[in-house]
């Protein structure tokens, strides 16, 4: 696919007019073992029982990471629409590129989970190029997708200083969040920042607030009220 085949995203998120329900898809992307699965497991643990669905996992035969995780979160907005969030991870191994492309299709926002260790720099770079390539294969420009980059594993040794990370990403306009997902640190913040970016994108492209009667504060409060501020460990 050449660049002329790419387009700015104009289609609405999945919308069911009969049930007045809007479904938004968020994908956690990144290299193998960077902490994508841990992020979703922590979010699932932080989400109140009545608001979360079951965590569904399919294991690959050749690695201990998950094929994908699925977590629906629903909430209602008074007099308007219900919003359902679906959270996915992708398998990070190189051999699963086709699966990543399929899971990425229809994504409304992406959290890129990078490993902060210096030894993982090349894997992070490869995975981000892979993200761009798979979006392109789906006809989407990477700059048109709301993103946040989480630099995970800040509790380990030989990690890149945050100043270096921020300097490397400051020209992209993409927020970066430090994290230690295994301890729950930065998990909720990554999710919150991505939701803000997602809503702002929906408002810019679709006048979301006027069409569906959902202001940004209602959207954010409606989601975040279902989460405990105490991270699982």
Secondary structure, 3 states (H helix, E strand, C coil): CCHHHCECCCCCCEEECCCCEEEEEEEEECCCCCCHHHHHHHHHHHECHHHECCCEEEECCCCCCEEEEEEEEEEECCCCCEEEEEEEECCCCHHHHHHHHHHHCCCCEEEEEEECEHHHHHHHHHHHHHHHHHHHHCCECHHHCEEEEEEECCCCCCECCHHHHHHHHHHHCCEEEECEHHHCECHHHHHHHHHHHHHHHHHHHHCHHHHHCCCHHHHHHHHHCCECCCCCC
